[in-house]
């Protein structure tokens, strides 16, 4: 029973397809969105409500508090444990999300070197001295592929990538396999793709809908819960902009428009990341997505 993976850029309709496939194959869903793992980050991550999950069990949703930091190594361990649990009950794992490194950490054998406190401290001091933009530009030169995968506003992950490069003497992405999966060779990956003009319209509408649903109030409650006490959650798309608004560093309209801009940029990075994996079968919105995936799966079963 092969694992099904639904990936692609934000706002392409991954969750709906995953629900349909899980229902069809008696499956359970494993979240592969790096921000949906946080409790209370619901509106801004487009997390499905309990009703919208239509009775399908979801794993790795709402498992960390916003004042906790996540790591790829932690996620890999948790996701693989969820796969084992699902399969042990005779059900089919369906992985869905847009965080490419999380998906790759499940499917492929990635090695995560331990942190070196001295290297980390040196890089953090340098970050304070020259700023995040300069550190990200260094990462772009040393490992362009990592720069595609990492949000340039995410200081923790930029520093981690530079730390791995310094410790190992190799690019951060040097241990990311590009061909056959070494952990789950039968996994079937499907990527949802959409023309950029249509996707930009969907992103803009989604952000406006988030505001209408109470996105600002959600961030206010998360500030009280300590979202700024850790680095990861506060850097999420929309959340960082609304935090800046609430702290008086931009207007609310600027926060909304910057969220749209940053989300469009993130979607481009997602497209670039996933396009490098030849194992993905791409499906466009003009196709009947559910039937198309079923046809591909039937050919291999």
Backbone torsions as a table, in degrees:
resi	resn	phi	psi	omega
1	UNK	NA	105.4	-174.4
2	UNK	-77.2	149.1	173.6
3	UNK	-72.2	141.6	174.7
4	UNK	-106.9	132.4	177.9
5	UNK	-119.8	127.1	174.2
6	UNK	-113.7	116.1	-175.8
7	UNK	-131.8	-179.3	179.4
8	UNK	135.8	-178.7	-176.8
9	UNK	-70.1	162.8	177.0
10	UNK	-60.9	147.6	174.3
11	UNK	70.3	20.2	179.4
12	UNK	-96.5	-1.9	176.6
13	UNK	95.5	27.0	-176.2
14	UNK	-65.3	-42.5	-173.8
15	UNK	-63.3	-43.4	-179.0
16	UNK	-62.0	-42.9	179.5
17	UNK	-65.1	-41.7	-179.7
18	UNK	-61.9	-41.1	177.9
19	UNK	-60.5	-46.5	-179.0
20	UNK	-61.3	-41.5	-179.5
21	UNK	-69.9	-39.1	178.2
22	UNK	-63.6	-38.5	177.3
23	UNK	-66.8	-39.7	-178.2
24	UNK	-68.2	-36.6	-173.3
25	UNK	-110.5	19.3	-179.2
26	UNK	51.5	52.3	-174.5
27	UNK	-108.2	172.5	172.8
28	UNK	-129.5	148.6	-171.4
29	UNK	-99.7	137.7	173.2
30	UNK	-111.2	120.9	-179.5
31	UNK	-71.3	132.0	175.6
32	UNK	-124.3	40.6	172.7
33	UNK	-112.3	121.4	-170.5
34	UNK	-66.8	-15.4	-179.9
35	UNK	-105.0	-18.0	177.3
36	UNK	-74.9	-6.4	175.5
37	UNK	-72.8	-12.9	-174.3
38	UNK	-92.7	134.8	176.5
39	UNK	-67.2	134.9	175.8
40	UNK	87.3	-12.6	176.9
41	UNK	-92.4	81.1	-170.2
42	UNK	-108.5	-57.8	-176.0
43	UNK	-64.7	-49.0	-174.4
44	UNK	-71.6	-15.7	177.6
45	UNK	-103.9	2.1	-177.3
46	UNK	56.8	37.7	179.9
47	UNK	-69.5	133.6	178.4
48	UNK	-65.8	138.0	173.9
49	UNK	-71.5	168.9	178.7
50	UNK	-58.3	-42.7	179.1
51	UNK	-63.3	-40.6	-178.6
52	UNK	-68.0	-18.4	177.9
53	UNK	-76.6	-10.3	171.6
54	UNK	53.1	39.2	176.3
55	UNK	82.1	-2.2	179.4
56	UNK	-82.5	127.9	-179.8
57	UNK	-71.2	135.1	179.1
58	UNK	-115.5	141.2	178.0
59	UNK	-115.2	150.5	178.2
60	UNK	61.9	36.2	164.9
61	UNK	-110.1	137.2	173.8
62	UNK	56.5	49.4	-177.9
63	UNK	-109.8	-13.6	178.0
64	UNK	-124.3	149.8	170.3
65	UNK	-80.2	157.1	-174.6
66	UNK	-69.8	-13.3	177.1
67	UNK	-93.8	14.2	175.4
68	UNK	-111.2	147.2	176.1
69	UNK	-98.6	144.1	176.9
70	UNK	-104.5	160.1	174.9
71	UNK	-135.3	158.1	178.3
72	UNK	-64.9	-38.5	179.9
73	UNK	-62.3	-42.8	176.5
74	UNK	-61.1	-46.1	-178.4
75	UNK	-61.8	-43.5	-179.6
76	UNK	-55.4	-47.2	-178.6
77	UNK	-63.5	-44.8	-177.9
78	UNK	-67.2	-41.9	-177.6
79	UNK	-67.8	-41.4	179.3
80	UNK	-67.6	-34.3	175.3
81	UNK	-64.5	-38.7	178.5
82	UNK	-65.0	-39.8	177.3
83	UNK	-60.5	-45.6	179.0
84	UNK	-60.6	-41.4	179.5
85	UNK	-64.6	-45.6	-179.3
86	UNK	-62.4	-47.8	-177.6
87	UNK	-67.1	-31.5	-179.7
88	UNK	-65.6	-21.8	178.1
89	UNK	-99.2	13.3	175.4
90	UNK	74.7	20.2	-179.9
91	UNK	-108.3	171.1	-173.8
92	UNK	-108.7	125.3	177.4
93	UNK	-73.8	132.8	174.8
94	UNK	-122.6	111.0	-178.7
95	UNK	-94.0	131.3	-178.8
96	UNK	-139.9	133.8	176.9
97	UNK	163.8	174.9	-177.4
98	UNK	-116.3	7.2	178.2
99	UNK	-90.1	97.5	-171.9
100	UNK	-59.4	-38.7	-178.9
101	UNK	-68.2	-32.5	176.4
102	UNK	-65.3	-45.3	179.9
103	UNK	-63.5	-44.2	179.6
104	UNK	-64.2	-33.8	179.6
105	UNK	-66.0	-27.8	176.2
106	UNK	-74.3	-50.2	-169.3
107	UNK	-78.3	-32.5	-170.4
108	UNK	-116.7	158.9	-179.5
109	UNK	-85.2	93.0	178.7
110	UNK	-96.6	143.5	177.2
111	UNK	-107.0	129.3	-178.1
112	UNK	-115.2	101.9	-179.3
113	UNK	-64.3	148.4	177.7
114	UNK	-62.4	155.4	177.4
115	UNK	-74.0	150.4	176.0
116	UNK	-113.4	110.8	-174.7
117	UNK	-55.6	-37.2	-178.3
118	UNK	-70.7	-43.4	177.1
119	UNK	-63.0	-45.3	179.9
120	UNK	-60.3	-45.4	-179.6
121	UNK	-62.3	-41.3	179.8
122	UNK	-61.8	-43.5	-179.7
123	UNK	-67.8	-36.9	-179.7
124	UNK	-69.5	-35.6	175.3
125	UNK	-64.8	-42.0	179.2
126	UNK	-65.6	-36.4	176.7
127	UNK	-59.0	-43.8	179.2
128	UNK	-64.9	-32.3	-174.7
129	UNK	-80.2	-45.2	-172.9
130	UNK	-110.6	-12.3	175.3
131	UNK	94.5	161.2	-175.0
132	UNK	-68.5	-37.0	-179.1
133	UNK	-59.4	-43.4	179.6
134	UNK	-65.9	-37.1	178.6
135	UNK	-67.7	-39.2	179.4
136	UNK	-67.9	-38.7	177.3
137	UNK	-61.7	-35.6	175.8
138	UNK	-64.1	-42.8	178.6
139	UNK	-62.2	-39.7	178.4
140	UNK	-59.0	-38.4	-179.8
141	UNK	-73.8	-40.6	-176.0
142	UNK	-79.1	-32.8	-175.9
143	UNK	-154.5	82.2	-178.2
144	UNK	-56.6	-35.0	-179.5
145	UNK	-65.0	-40.0	177.8
146	UNK	-64.8	-37.2	179.5
147	UNK	-64.2	-28.8	175.8
148	UNK	-69.4	-40.6	-172.6
149	UNK	-79.9	-23.0	-172.3
150	UNK	-106.6	133.1	176.3
151	UNK	-65.2	126.1	-176.9
152	UNK	-65.2	-14.6	176.7
153	UNK	-88.7	-6.1	-176.7
154	UNK	-92.3	89.1	-174.5
155	UNK	-60.6	-38.1	-176.8
156	UNK	-62.0	-42.9	-177.3
157	UNK	-77.4	-31.7	174.2
158	UNK	-62.6	-45.6	179.3
159	UNK	-63.6	-41.2	-179.5
160	UNK	-62.9	-42.0	179.4
161	UNK	-63.1	-43.7	178.5
162	UNK	-65.9	-35.0	177.7
163	UNK	-63.7	-45.8	179.4
164	UNK	-61.6	-41.6	178.6
165	UNK	-60.2	-43.4	-178.0
166	UNK	-70.4	-37.9	-178.3
167	UNK	-70.2	-44.2	-173.0
168	UNK	-94.4	-19.5	-175.2
169	UNK	74.7	11.5	-179.2
170	UNK	-127.1	159.0	175.1
171	UNK	-57.7	149.8	177.6
172	UNK	-55.2	-36.3	-177.1
173	UNK	-89.2	7.2	-177.9
174	UNK	-63.8	-26.9	-179.7
175	UNK	-103.4	27.0	174.2
176	UNK	-104.3	104.2	-178.3
177	UNK	-59.9	145.6	-178.0
178	UNK	-110.3	-11.8	-174.8
179	UNK	-110.6	-122.9	-174.3
180	UNK	-66.8	142.1	175.3
181	UNK	-66.4	135.9	179.9
182	UNK	-97.6	-8.9	-178.9
183	UNK	-105.3	-48.1	-179.2
184	UNK	-128.4	78.2	-173.9
185	UNK	-64.5	-18.3	-179.4
186	UNK	-92.5	0.3	-179.4
187	UNK	-60.1	139.8	179.5
188	UNK	-113.6	119.2	-177.5
189	UNK	-105.5	133.2	177.4
190	UNK	-126.5	126.0	179.8
191	UNK	-107.8	134.6	177.9
192	UNK	-94.1	127.8	-176.3
193	UNK	-126.4	147.1	-177.3
194	UNK	-145.7	145.9	178.7
195	UNK	-64.0	149.2	-169.1
196	UNK	-63.4	-36.9	-179.2
197	UNK	-62.8	-45.7	179.3
198	UNK	-65.5	-40.3	-179.6
199	UNK	-65.5	-40.3	178.3
200	UNK	-61.0	-39.3	177.5
201	UNK	-63.8	-43.5	179.4
202	UNK	-64.1	-40.2	179.4
203	UNK	-64.0	-45.5	179.8
204	UNK	-60.9	-43.9	179.7
205	UNK	-65.5	-38.4	-179.7
206	UNK	-65.0	-43.6	-179.7
207	UNK	-64.5	-43.1	177.2
208	UNK	-59.8	-40.2	179.8
209	UNK	-66.0	-37.0	178.0
210	UNK	-62.3	-42.3	178.6
211	UNK	-61.6	-43.8	-179.8
212	UNK	-64.0	-29.8	-178.5
213	UNK	-81.3	-5.8	177.3
214	UNK	103.8	34.1	-178.0
215	UNK	-58.6	-43.6	-178.2
216	UNK	-61.8	-43.4	179.4
217	UNK	-64.4	-35.8	177.8
218	UNK	-61.8	-44.2	-179.6
219	UNK	-66.7	-37.4	176.9
220	UNK	-58.2	-42.8	179.6
221	UNK	-67.3	-33.7	-179.9
222	UNK	-74.3	-29.0	173.1
223	UNK	-62.0	-40.7	177.6
224	UNK	-67.2	-26.8	-179.5
225	UNK	-86.0	-2.6	174.7
226	UNK	96.9	27.9	-177.5
227	UNK	-60.9	-27.7	-180.0
228	UNK	-87.1	1.7	178.9
229	UNK	-80.0	-18.1	176.8
230	UNK	-124.7	171.6	-172.6
231	UNK	-92.9	-33.2	-167.1
232	UNK	-69.2	-59.6	-170.2
233	UNK	-61.7	-39.1	-175.1
234	UNK	-68.5	-12.3	-179.9
235	UNK	-92.8	-0.3	-178.1
236	UNK	-62.2	150.2	178.9
237	UNK	-55.3	131.1	-180.0
238	UNK	87.8	-45.3	-179.3
239	UNK	-65.8	-45.6	180.0
240	UNK	-63.9	-36.9	179.4
241	UNK	-68.6	-41.9	-179.6
242	UNK	-70.4	-35.9	174.4
243	UNK	-59.7	-43.0	177.8
244	UNK	-61.6	-39.7	177.5
245	UNK	-63.9	-47.5	-177.3
246	UNK	-67.4	-23.6	177.4
247	UNK	-92.4	4.7	174.9
248	UNK	81.2	17.0	-178.3
249	UNK	-93.9	-9.2	172.3
250	UNK	-159.7	163.4	177.7
251	UNK	-78.4	166.9	179.2
252	UNK	-64.8	-39.3	179.1
253	UNK	-65.5	-39.1	175.9
254	UNK	-62.3	-38.9	178.9
255	UNK	-63.2	-41.5	-179.6
256	UNK	-66.8	-46.5	-178.1
257	UNK	-68.6	-35.5	178.7
258	UNK	-70.2	-30.7	174.8
259	UNK	-63.8	-42.3	177.5
260	UNK	-62.9	-45.1	-179.3
261	UNK	-62.2	-48.5	-177.8
262	UNK	-64.9	-34.6	179.5
263	UNK	-69.3	-39.8	176.1
264	UNK	-61.1	-43.1	178.5
265	UNK	-63.3	-40.9	179.7
266	UNK	-63.6	-40.8	178.3
267	UNK	-60.8	-37.8	177.6
268	UNK	-63.8	-42.5	179.6
269	UNK	-64.8	-39.1	177.5
270	UNK	-61.7	-44.8	179.7
271	UNK	-59.2	-43.4	-179.2
272	UNK	-64.4	-44.3	-179.1
273	UNK	-60.3	-53.0	-175.3
274	UNK	-68.9	-29.0	-178.6
275	UNK	-64.9	-17.3	-178.2
276	UNK	-83.7	-6.6	-178.1
277	UNK	-102.3	107.6	-175.8
278	UNK	-70.5	-9.7	-178.6
279	UNK	-79.2	-11.5	-175.2
280	UNK	-83.8	132.1	171.0
281	UNK	-93.9	122.2	-173.7
282	UNK	-91.9	139.3	-178.4
283	UNK	-130.4	130.6	-178.8
284	UNK	-97.9	162.0	-178.4
285	UNK	-68.7	-16.9	179.5
286	UNK	-76.2	-14.5	177.6
287	UNK	-86.5	157.9	170.0
288	UNK	-77.5	96.8	-167.1
289	UNK	-60.6	-46.8	-177.0
290	UNK	-60.8	-48.6	-179.3
291	UNK	-65.6	-35.9	179.3
292	UNK	-63.2	-45.8	178.3
293	UNK	-63.3	-42.5	178.9
294	UNK	-59.1	-43.0	-179.7
295	UNK	-62.0	-42.5	179.2
296	UNK	-64.2	-41.4	-178.5
297	UNK	-68.6	-36.8	179.6
298	UNK	-66.5	-30.0	-180.0
299	UNK	-67.2	-27.4	-176.0
300	UNK	-102.1	-9.9	-179.0
301	UNK	-95.5	NA	NA
